[in-house]
Amino acid sequence: MNNQEVISQQPPSAYARAGVDIDAATDAVSRMKVHIKTTLTPGVLSGVGSFGGMFALSALGTLRDPVLVSSIDGVGTKLKIAFATGRHDTIGKDLVSHCVNDILVQGARPLFFLDYFGTGKLEPSVAADVVKGLSEGCREAGCALIGGETAEMPGLYGDGEYDLAGCIVGLVERSQIVDGSKVVVGDVVIGLASDGLHTNGYSLARQALLGEAGIPLNSAPPELGGVTLAEALLWPHRCYARVVLPLLAEQTAPIKAMAHITGGGFVDNIPRVLPPGIGVEIDRNSWEVPPLFRLIQEKGRVTEAEMFRVFNMGIGYVLIASAEQADSVLAKFQAAGETAYRLGVTIEGSGVVFRTG
């Protein structure tokens, strides 16, 4: 009997009997590496699988007074749509885009990203699809997927379920931080179009569309113009770094404040970046709310006020510029292929005021 035969006759490991398959984890990491390597930037010093990710700031060139900006987030119950459809290759991009947009608000460019993937039973192909999406998001944003954690925890998650979270680190020169302090009354509020719900409001959307209305995910409601409900609910979170960072790099940067329209919608997110005594007035007729949001509102019997506090309503990112520079900013976004709107103006007061006409 040779050594190979002895090994093959060994009983399953105690850890495998307990529900943790180390061989599956090794397989998953091997599949992930193909995608992760496509994101590595010149600053990355560590290889895939190191205990810690290392990034050399010297690769960024001369830095005067650099400030690191970080954020951590998850994807929420949008994961439920991925579980139900068996499609896992976009949910990672959702996570990266969400985190990139969060630090972009303060003017930071992303440097590197780390993810956490936890599941009850590790399926290497599913984990690899998730990392494929993470890698695509990182490549689009110009940051490196520098590390992560894949955890198999039997009994903690339902069959076929997992959780996904991520942390991003970016950098901005202190003198270029965007903090809203220069916003004054009469500045112009500009909005960039979203791609669907992004990563917020899915608990209400699922209740309204799948629960109360009973619309099958594989059906194509006429309101959505031939797109299935599953496709509409899985539209990836849009990343705005590609079009916003060039504006911030201009010698006379025209942007005074920015807000990522996530949980809390217009009502909670825009005031976060305004100085005391300044509010915004939004013209509700300045853009058309996409059909998916109206379908949720109708089927879920949701008030207009709550819709604007839960969802982005078709506007994923808001910027504030002076009245003199607003037209130029709008033109640059449109030239870059973004759908941009003049949403309204800043006013004396606080909060968000909506008007029609």
C-alpha positions as a Markdown table, in Angstrom:
| # | Residue | x | y | z |
|---|---|---|---|---|
| 1 | Met | 0.0 | 0.0 | 0.0 |
| 2 | Asn | 1.6 | 3.3 | -1.0 |
| 3 | Asn | 1.3 | 6.7 | 0.7 |
| 4 | Gln | -1.4 | 7.9 | -1.7 |
| 5 | Glu | -3.6 | 4.9 | -0.8 |
| 6 | Val | -3.1 | 5.5 | 2.9 |
| 7 | Ile | -4.2 | 9.2 | 2.5 |
| 8 | Ser | -7.2 | 8.3 | 0.4 |
| 9 | Gln | -8.5 | 5.9 | 3.1 |
| 10 | Gln | -8.3 | 8.5 | 5.9 |
| 11 | Pro | -11.8 | 9.2 | 7.4 |
| 12 | Pro | -13.3 | 12.7 | 6.9 |
| 13 | Ser | -11.8 | 15.3 | 9.2 |
| 14 | Ala | -13.6 | 16.1 | 12.4 |
| 15 | Tyr | -13.8 | 19.8 | 11.2 |
| 16 | Ala | -15.5 | 18.7 | 8.0 |
| 17 | Arg | -18.0 | 16.6 | 10.1 |
| 18 | Ala | -18.7 | 19.8 | 12.1 |
| 19 | Gly | -19.5 | 21.6 | 8.8 |
| 20 | Val | -16.3 | 23.4 | 7.9 |
| 21 | Asp | -14.6 | 22.3 | 4.8 |
| 22 | Ile | -11.0 | 23.5 | 4.6 |
| 23 | Asp | -10.6 | 22.0 | 1.1 |
| 24 | Ala | -13.6 | 24.1 | -0.1 |
| 25 | Ala | -12.0 | 27.2 | 1.4 |
| 26 | Thr | -8.7 | 26.5 | -0.4 |
| 27 | Asp | -10.6 | 26.0 | -3.7 |
| 28 | Ala | -12.5 | 29.2 | -3.2 |
| 29 | Val | -9.3 | 31.2 | -2.6 |
| 30 | Ser | -7.8 | 29.7 | -5.7 |
| 31 | Arg | -10.7 | 30.8 | -7.8 |
| 32 | Met | -10.7 | 34.3 | -6.2 |
| 33 | Lys | -7.1 | 35.0 | -7.0 |
| 34 | Val | -7.7 | 35.2 | -10.7 |
| 35 | His | -10.0 | 38.2 | -10.1 |
| 36 | Ile | -8.2 | 39.8 | -7.3 |
| 37 | Lys | -4.9 | 40.0 | -9.2 |
| 38 | Thr | -6.6 | 42.2 | -11.8 |
| 39 | Thr | -7.2 | 45.0 | -9.2 |
| 40 | Leu | -3.6 | 45.3 | -7.9 |
| 41 | Thr | -2.1 | 48.8 | -8.2 |
| 42 | Pro | 1.5 | 49.9 | -8.0 |
| 43 | Gly | 1.1 | 50.7 | -4.3 |
| 44 | Val | 0.3 | 47.1 | -3.3 |
| 45 | Leu | 3.2 | 45.3 | -1.6 |
| 46 | Ser | 1.6 | 42.1 | -0.3 |
| 47 | Gly | 0.4 | 39.2 | -2.4 |
| 48 | Val | -3.0 | 37.5 | -2.3 |
| 49 | Gly | -3.2 | 35.4 | 0.9 |
| 50 | Ser | -0.9 | 37.4 | 3.1 |
| 51 | Phe | -1.9 | 37.9 | 6.8 |
| 52 | Gly | -2.2 | 41.6 | 6.2 |
| 53 | Gly | -2.5 | 43.8 | 3.2 |
| 54 | Met | 0.3 | 46.4 | 2.6 |
| 55 | Phe | 0.1 | 49.6 | 0.6 |
| 56 | Ala | 3.0 | 52.0 | 0.0 |
| 57 | Leu | 1.9 | 55.6 | 0.0 |
| 58 | Ser | 5.2 | 56.5 | -1.7 |
| 59 | Ala | 3.7 | 55.0 | -4.9 |
| 60 | Leu | 1.3 | 58.0 | -5.0 |
| 61 | Gly | 4.1 | 60.5 | -5.6 |
| 62 | Thr | 4.7 | 63.6 | -3.5 |
| 63 | Leu | 2.1 | 64.1 | -0.8 |
| 64 | Arg | 2.0 | 67.4 | 1.1 |
| 65 | Asp | -0.5 | 66.8 | 3.9 |
| 66 | Pro | -2.4 | 63.6 | 3.2 |
| 67 | Val | -5.5 | 62.5 | 5.1 |
| 68 | Leu | -6.8 | 59.0 | 5.0 |
| 69 | Val | -10.5 | 58.6 | 4.7 |
| 70 | Ser | -12.2 | 55.3 | 5.5 |
| 71 | Ser | -15.7 | 53.7 | 5.4 |
| 72 | Ile | -17.3 | 50.4 | 6.1 |
| 73 | Asp | -20.6 | 49.1 | 4.8 |
| 74 | Gly | -22.7 | 46.1 | 3.7 |
| 75 | Val | -25.2 | 45.4 | 0.9 |
| 76 | Gly | -28.3 | 44.9 | 3.1 |
| 77 | Thr | -31.2 | 42.8 | 2.1 |
| 78 | Lys | -30.4 | 43.2 | -1.6 |
| 79 | Leu | -28.6 | 39.9 | -0.9 |
| 80 | Lys | -32.0 | 38.3 | -0.7 |
| 81 | Ile | -32.5 | 39.0 | -4.4 |
| 82 | Ala | -29.1 | 37.4 | -5.2 |
| 83 | Phe | -30.1 | 34.3 | -3.2 |
| 84 | Ala | -33.4 | 34.0 | -4.9 |
| 85 | Thr | -32.1 | 34.4 | -8.4 |
| 86 | Gly | -28.8 | 32.5 | -8.0 |
| 87 | Arg | -26.9 | 35.5 | -9.4 |
| 88 | His | -23.9 | 36.5 | -7.3 |
| 89 | Asp | -21.6 | 38.3 | -9.8 |
| 90 | Thr | -22.9 | 41.9 | -9.3 |
| 91 | Ile | -23.5 | 42.1 | -5.5 |
| 92 | Gly | -19.7 | 42.7 | -4.9 |
| 93 | Lys | -19.7 | 45.6 | -7.3 |
| 94 | Asp | -22.6 | 47.1 | -5.3 |
| 95 | Leu | -20.6 | 47.0 | -2.1 |
| 96 | Val | -17.5 | 48.6 | -3.6 |
| 97 | Ser | -19.4 | 51.3 | -5.4 |
| 98 | His | -21.3 | 52.2 | -2.2 |
| 99 | Cys | -18.1 | 52.5 | -0.2 |
| 100 | Val | -16.3 | 54.4 | -2.9 |
| 101 | Asn | -19.1 | 57.0 | -3.2 |
| 102 | Asp | -19.1 | 57.4 | 0.6 |
| 103 | Ile | -15.5 | 58.5 | 0.8 |
| 104 | Leu | -15.8 | 60.4 | -2.5 |
| 105 | Val | -18.2 | 62.8 | -0.6 |
| 106 | Gln | -15.2 | 64.2 | 1.2 |
| 107 | Gly | -13.0 | 64.3 | -1.9 |
| 108 | Ala | -11.1 | 61.1 | -1.3 |
| 109 | Arg | -9.8 | 58.9 | -4.1 |
| 110 | Pro | -9.9 | 55.2 | -3.2 |
| 111 | Leu | -6.7 | 53.3 | -2.5 |
| 112 | Phe | -7.7 | 49.9 | -1.4 |
| 113 | Phe | -10.6 | 47.7 | -0.3 |
| 114 | Leu | -11.1 | 44.7 | 2.0 |
| 115 | Asp | -14.1 | 42.4 | 2.1 |
| 116 | Tyr | -15.7 | 40.0 | 4.6 |
| 117 | Phe | -17.7 | 37.0 | 3.2 |
| 118 | Gly | -19.4 | 34.9 | 5.8 |
| 119 | Thr | -21.6 | 31.8 | 5.0 |
| 120 | Gly | -22.9 | 28.6 | 6.6 |
| 121 | Lys | -21.6 | 26.3 | 3.9 |
| 122 | Leu | -18.9 | 27.6 | 1.6 |
| 123 | Glu | -19.7 | 27.1 | -2.1 |
| 124 | Pro | -16.4 | 28.0 | -4.0 |
| 125 | Ser | -18.2 | 29.0 | -7.2 |
| 126 | Val | -20.5 | 31.4 | -5.3 |
| 127 | Ala | -17.6 | 33.0 | -3.4 |
| 128 | Ala | -15.7 | 33.4 | -6.6 |
| 129 | Asp | -18.6 | 35.1 | -8.3 |
| 130 | Val | -18.9 | 37.5 | -5.4 |
| 131 | Val | -15.2 | 38.3 | -5.6 |
| 132 | Lys | -15.5 | 38.7 | -9.4 |
| 133 | Gly | -18.0 | 41.6 | -8.7 |
| 134 | Leu | -15.8 | 43.0 | -6.0 |
| 135 | Ser | -12.9 | 43.0 | -8.5 |
| 136 | Glu | -14.9 | 44.7 | -11.2 |
| 137 | Gly | -15.9 | 47.4 | -8.8 |
| 138 | Cys | -12.3 | 48.0 | -7.7 |
| 139 | Arg | -11.0 | 48.1 | -11.2 |
| 140 | Glu | -13.7 | 50.7 | -12.2 |
| 141 | Ala | -12.8 | 52.8 | -9.2 |
| 142 | Gly | -9.0 | 52.4 | -9.6 |
| 143 | Cys | -8.5 | 50.8 | -6.2 |
| 144 | Ala | -6.9 | 47.5 | -5.1 |
| 145 | Leu | -8.7 | 44.6 | -3.6 |
| 146 | Ile | -5.9 | 44.1 | -1.1 |
| 147 | Gly | -7.4 | 41.5 | 1.3 |
| 148 | Gly | -10.4 | 40.0 | 2.9 |
| 149 | Glu | -11.9 | 37.2 | 5.0 |
| 150 | Thr | -13.9 | 34.2 | 4.0 |
| 151 | Ala | -15.6 | 32.5 | 6.9 |
| 152 | Glu | -17.5 | 29.3 | 7.0 |
| 153 | Met | -19.8 | 29.1 | 10.1 |
| 154 | Pro | -22.3 | 26.3 | 10.0 |
| 155 | Gly | -25.7 | 27.0 | 11.7 |
| 156 | Leu | -25.3 | 30.8 | 11.6 |
| 157 | Tyr | -26.7 | 31.3 | 8.1 |
| 158 | Gly | -29.6 | 29.7 | 6.2 |
| 159 | Asp | -28.9 | 27.3 | 3.3 |
| 160 | Gly | -27.5 | 29.2 | 0.3 |
| 161 | Glu | -27.1 | 32.4 | 2.3 |
| 162 | Tyr | -24.2 | 34.6 | 3.1 |
| 163 | Asp | -23.3 | 38.0 | 4.4 |
| 164 | Leu | -21.1 | 40.5 | 2.7 |
| 165 | Ala | -19.4 | 43.6 | 4.1 |
| 166 | Gly | -16.4 | 45.7 | 3.1 |
| 167 | Cys | -14.0 | 48.4 | 4.2 |
| 168 | Ile | -12.4 | 51.0 | 2.0 |
| 169 | Val | -9.5 | 53.4 | 2.6 |
| 170 | Gly | -8.9 | 56.5 | 0.4 |
| 171 | Leu | -6.8 | 59.6 | 0.5 |
| 172 | Val | -7.3 | 63.3 | 0.1 |
| 173 | Glu | -4.9 | 66.2 | 0.6 |
| 174 | Arg | -6.1 | 68.2 | 3.6 |
| 175 | Ser | -6.4 | 71.4 | 1.5 |
| 176 | Gln | -8.7 | 69.6 | -0.9 |
| 177 | Ile | -11.2 | 68.1 | 1.6 |
| 178 | Val | -14.8 | 68.8 | 0.6 |
| 179 | Asp | -16.7 | 69.6 | 3.8 |
| 180 | Gly | -19.5 | 72.0 | 2.7 |
| 181 | Ser | -18.1 | 74.9 | 4.7 |
| 182 | Lys | -18.1 | 77.2 | 1.7 |
| 183 | Val | -21.8 | 76.6 | 0.7 |
| 184 | Val | -23.8 | 79.8 | 0.7 |
| 185 | Val | -27.4 | 80.7 | -0.1 |
| 186 | Gly | -28.0 | 80.7 | -3.8 |
| 187 | Asp | -25.7 | 77.9 | -4.7 |
| 188 | Val | -27.0 | 75.3 | -7.2 |
| 189 | Val | -27.8 | 71.7 | -6.3 |
| 190 | Ile | -26.9 | 69.2 | -9.0 |
| 191 | Gly | -28.0 | 65.6 | -9.2 |
| 192 | Leu | -26.5 | 62.6 | -11.0 |
| 193 | Ala | -28.8 | 59.8 | -12.0 |
| 194 | Ser | -28.8 | 56.5 | -10.2 |
| 195 | Asp | -29.1 | 53.0 | -11.6 |
| 196 | Gly | -32.1 | 51.7 | -9.8 |
| 197 | Leu | -32.3 | 51.3 | -6.0 |
| 198 | His | -28.5 | 51.0 | -5.6 |
| 199 | Thr | -28.2 | 49.2 | -2.1 |
| 200 | Asn | -30.9 | 50.8 | 0.0 |
| 201 | Gly | -34.6 | 50.3 | 0.7 |
| 202 | Tyr | -34.7 | 46.6 | -0.3 |
| 203 | Ser | -36.7 | 45.5 | 2.8 |
| 204 | Leu | -39.5 | 47.8 | 1.8 |
| 205 | Ala | -39.1 | 47.0 | -2.0 |
| 206 | Arg | -39.3 | 43.3 | -1.3 |
| 207 | Gln | -42.3 | 43.7 | 0.9 |
| 208 | Ala | -44.2 | 45.8 | -1.6 |
| 209 | Leu | -43.3 | 44.0 | -4.8 |
| 210 | Leu | -42.7 | 40.4 | -3.8 |
| 211 | Gly | -44.9 | 40.2 | -0.7 |
| 212 | Glu | -47.9 | 42.4 | -1.0 |
| 213 | Ala | -48.1 | 42.5 | -4.8 |
| 214 | Gly | -46.8 | 38.9 | -5.3 |
| 215 | Ile | -44.9 | 39.9 | -8.5 |
| 216 | Pro | -42.6 | 37.0 | -9.6 |
| 217 | Leu | -39.0 | 37.9 | -9.9 |
| 218 | Asn | -38.7 | 36.4 | -13.4 |
| 219 | Ser | -41.7 | 38.4 | -14.7 |
| 220 | Ala | -41.5 | 41.6 | -16.7 |
| 221 | Pro | -44.0 | 44.1 | -15.4 |
| 222 | Pro | -45.1 | 46.5 | -18.2 |
| 223 | Glu | -44.0 | 49.5 | -16.1 |
| 224 | Leu | -40.4 | 48.3 | -16.4 |
| 225 | Gly | -40.3 | 48.4 | -20.2 |
| 226 | Gly | -39.4 | 44.7 | -20.8 |
| 227 | Val | -36.9 | 44.3 | -18.0 |
| 228 | Thr | -37.6 | 41.6 | -15.5 |
| 229 | Leu | -38.2 | 42.5 | -11.9 |
| 230 | Ala | -35.1 | 40.5 | -10.9 |
| 231 | Glu | -32.9 | 42.5 | -13.4 |
| 232 | Ala | -34.3 | 45.8 | -12.2 |
| 233 | Leu | -33.7 | 44.9 | -8.5 |
| 234 | Leu | -30.1 | 43.7 | -9.2 |
| 235 | Trp | -29.0 | 46.8 | -11.2 |
| 236 | Pro | -25.6 | 47.5 | -9.7 |
| 237 | His | -24.9 | 50.5 | -7.5 |
| 238 | Arg | -23.4 | 53.2 | -9.7 |
| 239 | Cys | -19.9 | 54.5 | -8.9 |
| 240 | Tyr | -19.4 | 58.2 | -9.4 |
| 241 | Ala | -15.6 | 58.5 | -8.8 |
| 242 | Arg | -14.7 | 58.4 | -12.5 |
| 243 | Val | -16.6 | 61.6 | -13.3 |
| 244 | Val | -16.3 | 63.4 | -10.0 |
| 245 | Leu | -12.6 | 63.1 | -9.2 |
| 246 | Pro | -11.5 | 65.0 | -12.3 |
| 247 | Leu | -13.6 | 67.9 | -11.3 |
| 248 | Leu | -12.0 | 67.9 | -7.8 |
| 249 | Ala | -8.6 | 67.9 | -9.3 |
| 250 | Glu | -9.1 | 71.1 | -11.2 |
| 251 | Gln | -7.0 | 74.1 | -9.9 |
| 252 | Thr | -10.2 | 76.0 | -9.0 |
| 253 | Ala | -12.4 | 73.1 | -7.9 |
| 254 | Pro | -16.0 | 74.1 | -8.5 |
| 255 | Ile | -17.6 | 71.6 | -6.0 |
| 256 | Lys | -18.5 | 72.9 | -2.5 |
| 257 | Ala | -20.3 | 69.9 | -1.1 |
| 258 | Met | -21.4 | 66.4 | -2.0 |
| 259 | Ala | -23.9 | 63.9 | -0.7 |
| 260 | His | -24.3 | 60.2 | -1.5 |
| 261 | Ile | -28.0 | 59.5 | -1.6 |
| 262 | Thr | -28.2 | 56.2 | 0.4 |
| 263 | Gly | -30.4 | 55.1 | 3.4 |
| 264 | Gly | -32.3 | 58.2 | 4.4 |
| 265 | Gly | -32.7 | 59.4 | 0.9 |
| 266 | Phe | -32.7 | 63.2 | 0.1 |
| 267 | Val | -34.1 | 64.1 | 3.5 |
| 268 | Asp | -31.4 | 62.7 | 5.7 |
| 269 | Asn | -28.3 | 62.8 | 3.5 |
| 270 | Ile | -28.2 | 66.3 | 2.0 |
| 271 | Pro | -28.4 | 68.1 | 5.3 |
| 272 | Arg | -25.4 | 66.1 | 6.6 |
| 273 | Val | -23.0 | 68.2 | 4.3 |
| 274 | Leu | -24.5 | 71.6 | 4.8 |
| 275 | Pro | -23.3 | 74.4 | 7.2 |
| 276 | Pro | -25.6 | 75.7 | 9.9 |
| 277 | Gly | -28.4 | 77.9 | 8.7 |
| 278 | Ile | -28.4 | 76.5 | 5.1 |
| 279 | Gly | -31.0 | 74.2 | 3.6 |
| 280 | Val | -31.9 | 73.2 | 0.1 |
| 281 | Glu | -35.0 | 73.6 | -2.1 |
| 282 | Ile | -35.5 | 70.8 | -4.6 |
| 283 | Asp | -37.7 | 71.2 | -7.6 |
| 284 | Arg | -39.6 | 67.9 | -8.0 |
| 285 | Asn | -40.2 | 68.6 | -11.7 |
| 286 | Ser | -36.5 | 68.8 | -12.5 |
| 287 | Trp | -36.2 | 65.1 | -13.2 |
| 288 | Glu | -38.5 | 62.2 | -13.8 |
| 289 | Val | -38.6 | 59.5 | -11.1 |
| 290 | Pro | -37.9 | 56.1 | -12.7 |
| 291 | Pro | -40.8 | 53.6 | -13.1 |
| 292 | Leu | -39.3 | 51.1 | -10.6 |
| 293 | Phe | -39.8 | 53.6 | -7.7 |
| 294 | Arg | -43.4 | 54.4 | -8.8 |
| 295 | Leu | -44.1 | 50.7 | -8.9 |
| 296 | Ile | -42.9 | 50.2 | -5.3 |
| 297 | Gln | -44.9 | 53.3 | -4.2 |
| 298 | Glu | -48.1 | 52.0 | -5.8 |
| 299 | Lys | -47.9 | 48.3 | -4.8 |
| 300 | Gly | -46.7 | 49.2 | -1.3 |
| 301 | Arg | -49.0 | 52.1 | -0.7 |
| 302 | Val | -46.1 | 54.2 | 0.3 |
| 303 | Thr | -46.5 | 58.0 | 0.8 |
| 304 | Glu | -44.4 | 60.4 | -1.3 |
| 305 | Ala | -42.7 | 61.7 | 1.8 |
| 306 | Glu | -41.6 | 58.2 | 2.9 |
| 307 | Met | -40.4 | 57.3 | -0.7 |
| 308 | Phe | -38.0 | 60.3 | -0.6 |
| 309 | Arg | -36.7 | 59.3 | 2.8 |
| 310 | Val | -36.1 | 55.6 | 2.0 |
| 311 | Phe | -35.0 | 55.6 | -1.7 |
| 312 | Asn | -32.8 | 57.6 | -3.9 |
| 313 | Met | -35.7 | 58.2 | -6.3 |
| 314 | Gly | -33.5 | 58.2 | -9.4 |
| 315 | Ile | -30.7 | 60.5 | -8.0 |
| 316 | Gly | -27.7 | 58.7 | -6.6 |
| 317 | Tyr | -25.3 | 61.5 | -5.9 |
| 318 | Val | -25.8 | 65.2 | -5.2 |
| 319 | Leu | -23.2 | 68.0 | -5.6 |
| 320 | Ile | -23.4 | 71.7 | -4.8 |
| 321 | Ala | -21.7 | 74.4 | -6.9 |
| 322 | Ser | -21.8 | 78.1 | -7.2 |
| 323 | Ala | -24.4 | 79.6 | -9.5 |
| 324 | Glu | -21.6 | 80.9 | -11.7 |
| 325 | Gln | -20.1 | 77.5 | -12.2 |
| 326 | Ala | -23.2 | 75.3 | -12.3 |
| 327 | Asp | -23.6 | 75.3 | -16.0 |
| 328 | Ser | -20.0 | 74.4 | -16.6 |
| 329 | Val | -20.2 | 71.5 | -14.1 |
| 330 | Leu | -23.4 | 70.2 | -15.7 |
| 331 | Ala | -21.8 | 70.3 | -19.2 |
| 332 | Lys | -18.8 | 68.4 | -18.0 |
| 333 | Phe | -20.9 | 65.6 | -16.5 |
| 334 | Gln | -23.0 | 65.4 | -19.7 |
| 335 | Ala | -19.8 | 65.2 | -21.8 |
| 336 | Ala | -18.6 | 62.4 | -19.6 |
| 337 | Gly | -21.8 | 60.4 | -20.3 |
| 338 | Glu | -23.6 | 61.1 | -17.0 |
| 339 | Thr | -27.2 | 62.1 | -16.8 |
| 340 | Ala | -27.1 | 65.2 | -14.7 |
| 341 | Tyr | -29.9 | 67.5 | -13.4 |
| 342 | Arg | -30.2 | 71.0 | -11.9 |
| 343 | Leu | -32.2 | 70.0 | -8.9 |
| 344 | Gly | -32.6 | 73.3 | -7.1 |
| 345 | Val | -30.8 | 75.8 | -4.9 |
| 346 | Thr | -29.6 | 76.4 | -1.4 |
| 347 | Ile | -31.7 | 78.5 | 0.9 |
| 348 | Glu | -31.7 | 80.1 | 4.3 |
| 349 | Gly | -33.0 | 77.6 | 6.9 |
| 350 | Ser | -32.4 | 73.9 | 7.3 |
| 351 | Gly | -33.3 | 70.5 | 5.9 |
| 352 | Val | -34.8 | 69.8 | 2.5 |
| 353 | Val | -37.8 | 71.6 | 1.0 |
| 354 | Phe | -39.6 | 70.1 | -2.0 |
| 355 | Arg | -41.5 | 72.3 | -4.4 |
| 356 | Thr | -43.4 | 71.6 | -7.7 |
| 357 | Gly | -43.5 | 74.2 | -10.5 |
